[in-house]
Amino acid sequence: MISKTIGKRHKVTYLTLIRVARDIQNNYTVSAAYRNSRISRDPFYRYLNSEPEFTEMIIEAYKGQSYIPMFFDNLSSDSL
């Protein structure tokens, strides 16, 4: 669980981590997801490696990504 601080507030809150996971689920790249949440790359990977709850959220986000079939997926070699 993400600990509460005494003193200076964390820029990365639980809601920020949820926002990052939601963006990844919506097919954002990792870079775009943390940029959209206004955090840097370092806290993203630090929380990913140290917080099992966040790691589970990211795994579930990747499982929930939508697959958009491309036009070329339906073409067979016979039709070319």
PyMOL Python script that loads the backbone (N, CA, C, O; Angstrom):
from pymol import cmd

cmd.read_pdbstr("""\
ATOM      1  N   MET A   1       0.834  -1.169   0.000  1.00  0.00           N
ATOM      2  CA  MET A   1       0.000   0.000   0.000  1.00  0.00           C
ATOM      3  C   MET A   1       0.880   1.233   0.000  1.00  0.00           C
ATOM      4  O   MET A   1       1.939   1.237   0.626  1.00  0.00           O
ATOM      5  N   ILE A   2       0.462   2.268  -0.685  1.00  0.00           N
ATOM      6  CA  ILE A   2       1.219   3.499  -0.770  1.00  0.00           C
ATOM      7  C   ILE A   2       1.098   4.237   0.558  1.00  0.00           C
ATOM      8  O   ILE A   2      -0.002   4.537   1.024  1.00  0.00           O
ATOM      9  N   SER A   3       2.248   4.522   1.154  1.00  0.00           N
ATOM     10  CA  SER A   3       2.238   5.128   2.483  1.00  0.00           C
ATOM     11  C   SER A   3       1.937   6.618   2.416  1.00  0.00           C
ATOM     12  O   SER A   3       2.226   7.283   1.422  1.00  0.00           O
ATOM     13  N   LYS A   4       1.357   7.124   3.487  1.00  0.00           N
ATOM     14  CA  LYS A   4       1.098   8.551   3.597  1.00  0.00           C
ATOM     15  C   LYS A   4       2.361   9.227   4.104  1.00  0.00           C
ATOM     16  O   LYS A   4       3.158   8.620   4.820  1.00  0.00           O
ATOM     17  N   THR A   5       2.537  10.481   3.732  1.00  0.00           N
ATOM     18  CA  THR A   5       3.750  11.167   4.126  1.00  0.00           C
ATOM     19  C   THR A   5       3.465  12.196   5.202  1.00  0.00           C
ATOM     20  O   THR A   5       2.337  12.657   5.379  1.00  0.00           O
ATOM     21  N   ILE A   6       4.499  12.531   5.897  1.00  0.00           N
ATOM     22  CA  ILE A   6       4.454  13.656   6.820  1.00  0.00           C
ATOM     23  C   ILE A   6       5.396  14.691   6.216  1.00  0.00           C
ATOM     24  O   ILE A   6       6.574  14.406   6.000  1.00  0.00           O
ATOM     25  N   GLY A   7       4.900  15.856   5.950  1.00  0.00           N
ATOM     26  CA  GLY A   7       5.723  16.871   5.317  1.00  0.00           C
ATOM     27  C   GLY A   7       5.263  17.127   3.906  1.00  0.00           C
ATOM     28  O   GLY A   7       4.069  17.268   3.642  1.00  0.00           O
ATOM     29  N   LYS A   8       6.221  17.187   2.998  1.00  0.00           N
ATOM     30  CA  LYS A   8       5.920  17.497   1.607  1.00  0.00           C
ATOM     31  C   LYS A   8       5.054  16.405   0.994  1.00  0.00           C
ATOM     32  O   LYS A   8       5.324  15.215   1.158  1.00  0.00           O
ATOM     33  N   ARG A   9       4.014  16.827   0.289  1.00  0.00           N
ATOM     34  CA  ARG A   9       3.083  15.866  -0.316  1.00  0.00           C
ATOM     35  C   ARG A   9       3.696  15.218  -1.548  1.00  0.00           C
ATOM     36  O   ARG A   9       4.465  15.835  -2.284  1.00  0.00           O
ATOM     37  N   HIS A  10       3.337  13.967  -1.747  1.00  0.00           N
ATOM     38  CA  HIS A  10       3.761  13.266  -2.954  1.00  0.00           C
ATOM     39  C   HIS A  10       3.021  13.824  -4.151  1.00  0.00           C
ATOM     40  O   HIS A  10       1.850  14.190  -4.051  1.00  0.00           O
ATOM     41  N   LYS A  11       3.701  13.890  -5.278  1.00  0.00           N
ATOM     42  CA  LYS A  11       3.034  14.272  -6.511  1.00  0.00           C
ATOM     43  C   LYS A  11       2.257  13.072  -7.055  1.00  0.00           C
ATOM     44  O   LYS A  11       1.241  13.230  -7.731  1.00  0.00           O
ATOM     45  N   VAL A  12       2.748  11.884  -6.750  1.00  0.00           N
ATOM     46  CA  VAL A  12       2.107  10.666  -7.228  1.00  0.00           C
ATOM     47  C   VAL A  12       1.150  10.172  -6.148  1.00  0.00           C
ATOM     48  O   VAL A  12       1.573   9.725  -5.081  1.00  0.00           O
ATOM     49  N   THR A  13      -0.122  10.257  -6.436  1.00  0.00           N
ATOM     50  CA  THR A  13      -1.133   9.764  -5.512  1.00  0.00           C
ATOM     51  C   THR A  13      -1.724   8.477  -6.076  1.00  0.00           C
ATOM     52  O   THR A  13      -1.406   8.065  -7.191  1.00  0.00           O
ATOM     53  N   TYR A  14      -2.581   7.859  -5.289  1.00  0.00           N
ATOM     54  CA  TYR A  14      -3.238   6.639  -5.746  1.00  0.00           C
ATOM     55  C   TYR A  14      -4.077   6.927  -6.988  1.00  0.00           C
ATOM     56  O   TYR A  14      -4.134   6.104  -7.902  1.00  0.00           O
ATOM     57  N   LEU A  15      -4.725   8.083  -7.028  1.00  0.00           N
ATOM     58  CA  LEU A  15      -5.536   8.441  -8.201  1.00  0.00           C
ATOM     59  C   LEU A  15      -4.670   8.638  -9.441  1.00  0.00           C
ATOM     60  O   LEU A  15      -5.100   8.341 -10.556  1.00  0.00           O
ATOM     61  N   THR A  16      -3.460   9.136  -9.249  1.00  0.00           N
ATOM     62  CA  THR A  16      -2.531   9.282 -10.375  1.00  0.00           C
ATOM     63  C   THR A  16      -2.175   7.920 -10.946  1.00  0.00           C
ATOM     64  O   THR A  16      -2.120   7.748 -12.163  1.00  0.00           O
ATOM     65  N   LEU A  17      -1.934   6.950 -10.071  1.00  0.00           N
ATOM     66  CA  LEU A  17      -1.595   5.602 -10.535  1.00  0.00           C
ATOM     67  C   LEU A  17      -2.769   4.951 -11.254  1.00  0.00           C
ATOM     68  O   LEU A  17      -2.582   4.235 -12.237  1.00  0.00           O
ATOM     69  N   ILE A  18      -3.970   5.199 -10.766  1.00  0.00           N
ATOM     70  CA  ILE A  18      -5.165   4.676 -11.445  1.00  0.00           C
ATOM     71  C   ILE A  18      -5.299   5.309 -12.824  1.00  0.00           C
ATOM     72  O   ILE A  18      -5.658   4.632 -13.787  1.00  0.00           O
ATOM     73  N   ARG A  19      -5.013   6.600 -12.922  1.00  0.00           N
ATOM     74  CA  ARG A  19      -5.094   7.300 -14.204  1.00  0.00           C
ATOM     75  C   ARG A  19      -4.089   6.724 -15.209  1.00  0.00           C
ATOM     76  O   ARG A  19      -4.403   6.565 -16.388  1.00  0.00           O
ATOM     77  N   VAL A  20      -2.889   6.418 -14.733  1.00  0.00           N
ATOM     78  CA  VAL A  20      -1.866   5.826 -15.609  1.00  0.00           C
ATOM     79  C   VAL A  20      -2.336   4.458 -16.106  1.00  0.00           C
ATOM     80  O   VAL A  20      -2.214   4.154 -17.293  1.00  0.00           O
ATOM     81  N   ALA A  21      -2.872   3.634 -15.205  1.00  0.00           N
ATOM     82  CA  ALA A  21      -3.359   2.303 -15.593  1.00  0.00           C
ATOM     83  C   ALA A  21      -4.511   2.422 -16.585  1.00  0.00           C
ATOM     84  O   ALA A  21      -4.594   1.641 -17.533  1.00  0.00           O
ATOM     85  N   ARG A  22      -5.394   3.389 -16.377  1.00  0.00           N
ATOM     86  CA  ARG A  22      -6.518   3.590 -17.303  1.00  0.00           C
ATOM     87  C   ARG A  22      -6.011   3.981 -18.686  1.00  0.00           C
ATOM     88  O   ARG A  22      -6.517   3.491 -19.696  1.00  0.00           O
ATOM     89  N   ASP A  23      -5.014   4.861 -18.737  1.00  0.00           N
ATOM     90  CA  ASP A  23      -4.466   5.283 -20.020  1.00  0.00           C
ATOM     91  C   ASP A  23      -3.812   4.117 -20.755  1.00  0.00           C
ATOM     92  O   ASP A  23      -3.952   3.988 -21.971  1.00  0.00           O
ATOM     93  N   ILE A  24      -3.100   3.273 -20.020  1.00  0.00           N
ATOM     94  CA  ILE A  24      -2.477   2.106 -20.651  1.00  0.00           C
ATOM     95  C   ILE A  24      -3.554   1.170 -21.186  1.00  0.00           C
ATOM     96  O   ILE A  24      -3.394   0.588 -22.259  1.00  0.00           O
ATOM     97  N   GLN A  25      -4.643   1.025 -20.449  1.00  0.00           N
ATOM     98  CA  GLN A  25      -5.740   0.185 -20.917  1.00  0.00           C
ATOM     99  C   GLN A  25      -6.380   0.772 -22.176  1.00  0.00           C
ATOM    100  O   GLN A  25      -6.904   0.036 -23.012  1.00  0.00           O
ATOM    101  N   ASN A  26      -6.335   2.092 -22.306  1.00  0.00           N
ATOM    102  CA  ASN A  26      -6.889   2.761 -23.485  1.00  0.00           C
ATOM    103  C   ASN A  26      -5.868   2.882 -24.615  1.00  0.00           C
ATOM    104  O   ASN A  26      -5.977   3.759 -25.471  1.00  0.00           O
ATOM    105  N   ASN A  27      -4.874   1.989 -24.606  1.00  0.00           N
ATOM    106  CA  ASN A  27      -3.866   1.853 -25.662  1.00  0.00           C
ATOM    107  C   ASN A  27      -2.881   3.002 -25.767  1.00  0.00           C
ATOM    108  O   ASN A  27      -2.300   3.213 -26.831  1.00  0.00           O
ATOM    109  N   TYR A  28      -2.675   3.763 -24.676  1.00  0.00           N
ATOM    110  CA  TYR A  28      -1.602   4.748 -24.667  1.00  0.00           C
ATOM    111  C   TYR A  28      -0.290   3.998 -24.491  1.00  0.00           C
ATOM    112  O   TYR A  28      -0.269   2.904 -23.927  1.00  0.00           O
ATOM    113  N   THR A  29       0.791   4.572 -24.965  1.00  0.00           N
ATOM    114  CA  THR A  29       2.097   4.011 -24.647  1.00  0.00           C
ATOM    115  C   THR A  29       2.413   4.369 -23.194  1.00  0.00           C
ATOM    116  O   THR A  29       1.770   5.241 -22.609  1.00  0.00           O
ATOM    117  N   VAL A  30       3.392   3.700 -22.628  1.00  0.00           N
ATOM    118  CA  VAL A  30       3.774   4.000 -21.245  1.00  0.00           C
ATOM    119  C   VAL A  30       4.233   5.453 -21.151  1.00  0.00           C
ATOM    120  O   VAL A  30       3.874   6.155 -20.205  1.00  0.00           O
ATOM    121  N   SER A  31       5.014   5.904 -22.111  1.00  0.00           N
ATOM    122  CA  SER A  31       5.496   7.289 -22.105  1.00  0.00           C
ATOM    123  C   SER A  31       4.338   8.275 -22.135  1.00  0.00           C
ATOM    124  O   SER A  31       4.321   9.239 -21.370  1.00  0.00           O
ATOM    125  N   ALA A  32       3.381   8.041 -23.005  1.00  0.00           N
ATOM    126  CA  ALA A  32       2.232   8.945 -23.102  1.00  0.00           C
ATOM    127  C   ALA A  32       1.377   8.885 -21.841  1.00  0.00           C
ATOM    128  O   ALA A  32       0.815   9.900 -21.427  1.00  0.00           O
ATOM    129  N   ALA A  33       1.273   7.716 -21.231  1.00  0.00           N
ATOM    130  CA  ALA A  33       0.444   7.573 -20.030  1.00  0.00           C
ATOM    131  C   ALA A  33       1.024   8.362 -18.860  1.00  0.00           C
ATOM    132  O   ALA A  33       0.287   9.070 -18.174  1.00  0.00           O
ATOM    133  N   TYR A  34       2.324   8.253 -18.621  1.00  0.00           N
ATOM    134  CA  TYR A  34       2.862   9.009 -17.492  1.00  0.00           C
ATOM    135  C   TYR A  34       3.004  10.487 -17.818  1.00  0.00           C
ATOM    136  O   TYR A  34       2.937  11.321 -16.915  1.00  0.00           O
ATOM    137  N   ARG A  35       3.198  10.833 -19.087  1.00  0.00           N
ATOM    138  CA  ARG A  35       3.215  12.247 -19.465  1.00  0.00           C
ATOM    139  C   ARG A  35       1.833  12.868 -19.275  1.00  0.00           C
ATOM    140  O   ARG A  35       1.720  14.004 -18.814  1.00  0.00           O
ATOM    141  N   ASN A  36       0.787  12.128 -19.628  1.00  0.00           N
ATOM    142  CA  ASN A  36      -0.577  12.590 -19.477  1.00  0.00           C
ATOM    143  C   ASN A  36      -0.930  12.814 -18.005  1.00  0.00           C
ATOM    144  O   ASN A  36      -1.724  13.698 -17.682  1.00  0.00           O
ATOM    145  N   SER A  37      -0.343  12.018 -17.122  1.00  0.00           N
ATOM    146  CA  SER A  37      -0.604  12.151 -15.688  1.00  0.00           C
ATOM    147  C   SER A  37       0.360  13.114 -15.006  1.00  0.00           C
ATOM    148  O   SER A  37       0.298  13.310 -13.792  1.00  0.00           O
ATOM    149  N   ARG A  38       1.246  13.711 -15.790  1.00  0.00           N
ATOM    150  CA  ARG A  38       2.209  14.703 -15.302  1.00  0.00           C
ATOM    151  C   ARG A  38       3.162  14.149 -14.235  1.00  0.00           C
ATOM    152  O   ARG A  38       3.457  14.805 -13.237  1.00  0.00           O
ATOM    153  N   ILE A  39       3.628  12.933 -14.478  1.00  0.00           N
ATOM    154  CA  ILE A  39       4.679  12.381 -13.633  1.00  0.00           C
ATOM    155  C   ILE A  39       5.835  12.004 -14.537  1.00  0.00           C
ATOM    156  O   ILE A  39       5.671  11.914 -15.754  1.00  0.00           O
ATOM    157  N   SER A  40       6.988  11.786 -13.960  1.00  0.00           N
ATOM    158  CA  SER A  40       8.143  11.421 -14.774  1.00  0.00           C
ATOM    159  C   SER A  40       8.270   9.901 -14.844  1.00  0.00           C
ATOM    160  O   SER A  40       7.514   9.161 -14.215  1.00  0.00           O
ATOM    161  N   ARG A  41       9.227   9.476 -15.610  1.00  0.00           N
ATOM    162  CA  ARG A  41       9.434   8.053 -15.823  1.00  0.00           C
ATOM    163  C   ARG A  41       9.907   7.344 -14.560  1.00  0.00           C
ATOM    164  O   ARG A  41       9.526   6.202 -14.306  1.00  0.00           O
ATOM    165  N   ASP A  42      10.730   8.015 -13.777  1.00  0.00           N
ATOM    166  CA  ASP A  42      11.306   7.416 -12.567  1.00  0.00           C
ATOM    167  C   ASP A  42      10.236   6.947 -11.574  1.00  0.00           C
ATOM    168  O   ASP A  42      10.276   5.787 -11.164  1.00  0.00           O
ATOM    169  N   PRO A  43       9.279   7.798 -11.169  1.00  0.00           N
ATOM    170  CA  PRO A  43       8.276   7.303 -10.215  1.00  0.00           C
ATOM    171  C   PRO A  43       7.410   6.194 -10.778  1.00  0.00           C
ATOM    172  O   PRO A  43       6.984   5.301 -10.044  1.00  0.00           O
ATOM    173  N   PHE A  44       7.146   6.244 -12.088  1.00  0.00           N
ATOM    174  CA  PHE A  44       6.335   5.177 -12.690  1.00  0.00           C
ATOM    175  C   PHE A  44       6.998   3.826 -12.476  1.00  0.00           C
ATOM    176  O   PHE A  44       6.361   2.893 -11.986  1.00  0.00           O
ATOM    177  N   TYR A  45       8.261   3.716 -12.835  1.00  0.00           N
ATOM    178  CA  TYR A  45       8.949   2.434 -12.708  1.00  0.00           C
ATOM    179  C   TYR A  45       9.267   2.096 -11.256  1.00  0.00           C
ATOM    180  O   TYR A  45       9.309   0.920 -10.893  1.00  0.00           O
ATOM    181  N   ARG A  46       9.494   3.113 -10.416  1.00  0.00           N
ATOM    182  CA  ARG A  46       9.721   2.846  -8.995  1.00  0.00           C
ATOM    183  C   ARG A  46       8.481   2.223  -8.369  1.00  0.00           C
ATOM    184  O   ARG A  46       8.578   1.229  -7.649  1.00  0.00           O
ATOM    185  N   TYR A  47       7.300   2.811  -8.644  1.00  0.00           N
ATOM    186  CA  TYR A  47       6.063   2.251  -8.105  1.00  0.00           C
ATOM    187  C   TYR A  47       5.759   0.895  -8.742  1.00  0.00           C
ATOM    188  O   TYR A  47       5.230   0.005  -8.075  1.00  0.00           O
ATOM    189  N   LEU A  48       6.085   0.732 -10.015  1.00  0.00           N
ATOM    190  CA  LEU A  48       5.852  -0.546 -10.684  1.00  0.00           C
ATOM    191  C   LEU A  48       6.657  -1.658 -10.027  1.00  0.00           C
ATOM    192  O   LEU A  48       6.171  -2.782  -9.904  1.00  0.00           O
ATOM    193  N   ASN A  49       7.884  -1.359  -9.603  1.00  0.00           N
ATOM    194  CA  ASN A  49       8.750  -2.376  -8.999  1.00  0.00           C
ATOM    195  C   ASN A  49       8.532  -2.548  -7.498  1.00  0.00           C
ATOM    196  O   ASN A  49       8.860  -3.598  -6.946  1.00  0.00           O
ATOM    197  N   SER A  50       7.983  -1.529  -6.829  1.00  0.00           N
ATOM    198  CA  SER A  50       7.891  -1.621  -5.375  1.00  0.00           C
ATOM    199  C   SER A  50       6.475  -1.788  -4.830  1.00  0.00           C
ATOM    200  O   SER A  50       6.307  -2.180  -3.676  1.00  0.00           O
ATOM    201  N   GLU A  51       5.467  -1.502  -5.627  1.00  0.00           N
ATOM    202  CA  GLU A  51       4.078  -1.594  -5.169  1.00  0.00           C
ATOM    203  C   GLU A  51       3.348  -2.714  -5.904  1.00  0.00           C
ATOM    204  O   GLU A  51       2.985  -2.542  -7.068  1.00  0.00           O
ATOM    205  N   PRO A  52       3.125  -3.848  -5.259  1.00  0.00           N
ATOM    206  CA  PRO A  52       2.456  -4.966  -5.931  1.00  0.00           C
ATOM    207  C   PRO A  52       1.039  -4.614  -6.412  1.00  0.00           C
ATOM    208  O   PRO A  52       0.570  -5.139  -7.422  1.00  0.00           O
ATOM    209  N   GLU A  53       0.378  -3.731  -5.685  1.00  0.00           N
ATOM    210  CA  GLU A  53      -0.970  -3.330  -6.076  1.00  0.00           C
ATOM    211  C   GLU A  53      -0.954  -2.585  -7.419  1.00  0.00           C
ATOM    212  O   GLU A  53      -1.814  -2.820  -8.268  1.00  0.00           O
ATOM    213  N   PHE A  54       0.014  -1.699  -7.608  1.00  0.00           N
ATOM    214  CA  PHE A  54       0.153  -0.967  -8.866  1.00  0.00           C
ATOM    215  C   PHE A  54       0.568  -1.911  -9.985  1.00  0.00           C
ATOM    216  O   PHE A  54       0.086  -1.798 -11.112  1.00  0.00           O
ATOM    217  N   THR A  55       1.462  -2.841  -9.672  1.00  0.00           N
ATOM    218  CA  THR A  55       1.880  -3.821 -10.679  1.00  0.00           C
ATOM    219  C   THR A  55       0.681  -4.622 -11.184  1.00  0.00           C
ATOM    220  O   THR A  55       0.558  -4.868 -12.384  1.00  0.00           O
ATOM    221  N   GLU A  56      -0.202  -5.028 -10.268  1.00  0.00           N
ATOM    222  CA  GLU A  56      -1.413  -5.760 -10.670  1.00  0.00           C
ATOM    223  C   GLU A  56      -2.317  -4.899 -11.543  1.00  0.00           C
ATOM    224  O   GLU A  56      -2.900  -5.388 -12.510  1.00  0.00           O
ATOM    225  N   MET A  57      -2.435  -3.607 -11.202  1.00  0.00           N
ATOM    226  CA  MET A  57      -3.262  -2.707 -12.010  1.00  0.00           C
ATOM    227  C   MET A  57      -2.731  -2.612 -13.437  1.00  0.00           C
ATOM    228  O   MET A  57      -3.504  -2.621 -14.395  1.00  0.00           O
ATOM    229  N   ILE A  58      -1.407  -2.522 -13.574  1.00  0.00           N
ATOM    230  CA  ILE A  58      -0.806  -2.404 -14.901  1.00  0.00           C
ATOM    231  C   ILE A  58      -0.968  -3.706 -15.683  1.00  0.00           C
ATOM    232  O   ILE A  58      -1.241  -3.673 -16.883  1.00  0.00           O
ATOM    233  N   ILE A  59      -0.804  -4.844 -15.021  1.00  0.00           N
ATOM    234  CA  ILE A  59      -0.999  -6.136 -15.699  1.00  0.00           C
ATOM    235  C   ILE A  59      -2.432  -6.255 -16.204  1.00  0.00           C
ATOM    236  O   ILE A  59      -2.663  -6.666 -17.341  1.00  0.00           O
ATOM    237  N   GLU A  60      -3.392  -5.895 -15.359  1.00  0.00           N
ATOM    238  CA  GLU A  60      -4.802  -5.939 -15.764  1.00  0.00           C
ATOM    239  C   GLU A  60      -5.088  -4.941 -16.879  1.00  0.00           C
ATOM    240  O   GLU A  60      -5.915  -5.206 -17.751  1.00  0.00           O
ATOM    241  N   ALA A  61      -4.414  -3.801 -16.857  1.00  0.00           N
ATOM    242  CA  ALA A  61      -4.608  -2.804 -17.918  1.00  0.00           C
ATOM    243  C   ALA A  61      -4.131  -3.349 -19.260  1.00  0.00           C
ATOM    244  O   ALA A  61      -4.791  -3.157 -20.281  1.00  0.00           O
ATOM    245  N   TYR A  62      -2.981  -4.032 -19.258  1.00  0.00           N
ATOM    246  CA  TYR A  62      -2.489  -4.619 -20.498  1.00  0.00           C
ATOM    247  C   TYR A  62      -3.407  -5.736 -20.985  1.00  0.00           C
ATOM    248  O   TYR A  62      -3.591  -5.897 -22.192  1.00  0.00           O
ATOM    249  N   LYS A  63      -3.982  -6.503 -20.073  1.00  0.00           N
ATOM    250  CA  LYS A  63      -4.923  -7.559 -20.470  1.00  0.00           C
ATOM    251  C   LYS A  63      -6.194  -6.965 -21.048  1.00  0.00           C
ATOM    252  O   LYS A  63      -6.820  -7.569 -21.918  1.00  0.00           O
ATOM    253  N   GLY A  64      -6.584  -5.783 -20.575  1.00  0.00           N
ATOM    254  CA  GLY A  64      -7.820  -5.158 -21.014  1.00  0.00           C
ATOM    255  C   GLY A  64      -7.683  -4.261 -22.223  1.00  0.00           C
ATOM    256  O   GLY A  64      -8.659  -3.641 -22.646  1.00  0.00           O
ATOM    257  N   GLN A  65      -6.475  -4.178 -22.795  1.00  0.00           N
ATOM    258  CA  GLN A  65      -6.305  -3.333 -23.973  1.00  0.00           C
ATOM    259  C   GLN A  65      -7.160  -3.852 -25.113  1.00  0.00           C
ATOM    260  O   GLN A  65      -7.311  -5.058 -25.307  1.00  0.00           O
ATOM    261  N   SER A  66      -7.708  -2.920 -25.853  1.00  0.00           N
ATOM    262  CA  SER A  66      -8.538  -3.328 -26.989  1.00  0.00           C
ATOM    263  C   SER A  66      -7.648  -3.578 -28.196  1.00  0.00           C
ATOM    264  O   SER A  66      -6.672  -2.867 -28.434  1.00  0.00           O
ATOM    265  N   TYR A  67      -8.003  -4.583 -28.933  1.00  0.00           N
ATOM    266  CA  TYR A  67      -7.280  -4.918 -30.146  1.00  0.00           C
ATOM    267  C   TYR A  67      -8.088  -4.389 -31.315  1.00  0.00           C
ATOM    268  O   TYR A  67      -9.253  -4.748 -31.487  1.00  0.00           O
ATOM    269  N   ILE A  68      -7.479  -3.548 -32.106  1.00  0.00           N
ATOM    270  CA  ILE A  68      -8.153  -3.002 -33.273  1.00  0.00           C
ATOM    271  C   ILE A  68      -7.589  -3.719 -34.486  1.00  0.00           C
ATOM    272  O   ILE A  68      -6.432  -3.510 -34.848  1.00  0.00           O
ATOM    273  N   PRO A  69      -8.401  -4.569 -35.122  1.00  0.00           N
ATOM    274  CA  PRO A  69      -7.879  -5.296 -36.280  1.00  0.00           C
ATOM    275  C   PRO A  69      -7.589  -4.339 -37.433  1.00  0.00           C
ATOM    276  O   PRO A  69      -8.356  -3.415 -37.704  1.00  0.00           O
ATOM    277  N   MET A  70      -6.501  -4.574 -38.081  1.00  0.00           N
ATOM    278  CA  MET A  70      -6.121  -3.743 -39.214  1.00  0.00           C
ATOM    279  C   MET A  70      -6.686  -4.341 -40.491  1.00  0.00           C
ATOM    280  O   MET A  70      -7.039  -5.519 -40.532  1.00  0.00           O
ATOM    281  N   PHE A  71      -6.769  -3.542 -41.508  1.00  0.00           N
ATOM    282  CA  PHE A  71      -7.270  -3.988 -42.798  1.00  0.00           C
ATOM    283  C   PHE A  71      -6.443  -5.150 -43.326  1.00  0.00           C
ATOM    284  O   PHE A  71      -6.983  -6.073 -43.936  1.00  0.00           O
ATOM    285  N   PHE A  72      -5.141  -5.107 -43.095  1.00  0.00           N
ATOM    286  CA  PHE A  72      -4.243  -6.121 -43.637  1.00  0.00           C
ATOM    287  C   PHE A  72      -4.409  -7.475 -42.954  1.00  0.00           C
ATOM    288  O   PHE A  72      -3.968  -8.488 -43.497  1.00  0.00           O
ATOM    289  N   ASP A  73      -5.035  -7.518 -41.772  1.00  0.00           N
ATOM    290  CA  ASP A  73      -5.248  -8.789 -41.086  1.00  0.00           C
ATOM    291  C   ASP A  73      -6.210  -9.679 -41.857  1.00  0.00           C
ATOM    292  O   ASP A  73      -6.122 -10.903 -41.763  1.00  0.00           O
ATOM    293  N   ASN A  74      -7.113  -9.097 -42.608  1.00  0.00           N
ATOM    294  CA  ASN A  74      -8.137  -9.862 -43.321  1.00  0.00           C
ATOM    295  C   ASN A  74      -7.721 -10.282 -44.721  1.00  0.00           C
ATOM    296  O   ASN A  74      -8.418 -11.071 -45.359  1.00  0.00           O
ATOM    297  N   LEU A  75      -6.606  -9.774 -45.207  1.00  0.00           N
ATOM    298  CA  LEU A  75      -6.170 -10.120 -46.543  1.00  0.00           C
ATOM    299  C   LEU A  75      -5.466 -11.471 -46.553  1.00  0.00           C
ATOM    300  O   LEU A  75      -4.652 -11.766 -45.677  1.00  0.00           O
ATOM    301  N   SER A  76      -5.776 -12.255 -47.513  1.00  0.00           N
ATOM    302  CA  SER A  76      -5.048 -13.500 -47.667  1.00  0.00           C
ATOM    303  C   SER A  76      -4.026 -13.344 -48.775  1.00  0.00           C
ATOM    304  O   SER A  76      -4.083 -12.385 -49.545  1.00  0.00           O
ATOM    305  N   SER A  77      -3.110 -14.260 -48.858  1.00  0.00           N
ATOM    306  CA  SER A  77      -2.092 -14.153 -49.898  1.00  0.00           C
ATOM    307  C   SER A  77      -2.678 -14.370 -51.290  1.00  0.00           C
ATOM    308  O   SER A  77      -2.086 -13.944 -52.282  1.00  0.00           O
ATOM    309  N   ASP A  78      -3.856 -15.040 -51.375  1.00  0.00           N
ATOM    310  CA  ASP A  78      -4.502 -15.261 -52.666  1.00  0.00           C
ATOM    311  C   ASP A  78      -5.058 -13.980 -53.263  1.00  0.00           C
ATOM    312  O   ASP A  78      -5.097 -13.832 -54.484  1.00  0.00           O
ATOM    313  N   SER A  79      -5.486 -13.060 -52.421  1.00  0.00           N
ATOM    314  CA  SER A  79      -6.121 -11.853 -52.935  1.00  0.00           C
ATOM    315  C   SER A  79      -5.105 -10.803 -53.374  1.00  0.00           C
ATOM    316  O   SER A  79      -5.482  -9.785 -53.955  1.00  0.00           O
ATOM    317  N   LEU A  80      -3.831 -11.037 -53.103  1.00  0.00           N
ATOM    318  CA  LEU A  80      -2.806 -10.075 -53.513  1.00  0.00           C
ATOM    319  C   LEU A  80      -2.391 -10.389 -54.880  1.00  0.00           C
ATOM    320  O   LEU A  80      -1.530  -9.707 -55.436  1.00  0.00           O
TER     321      LEU A  80
END
""", "prot")
cmd.dss("prot")
cmd.show_as("cartoon", "prot")
cmd.util.cbc("prot")
cmd.orient("prot")
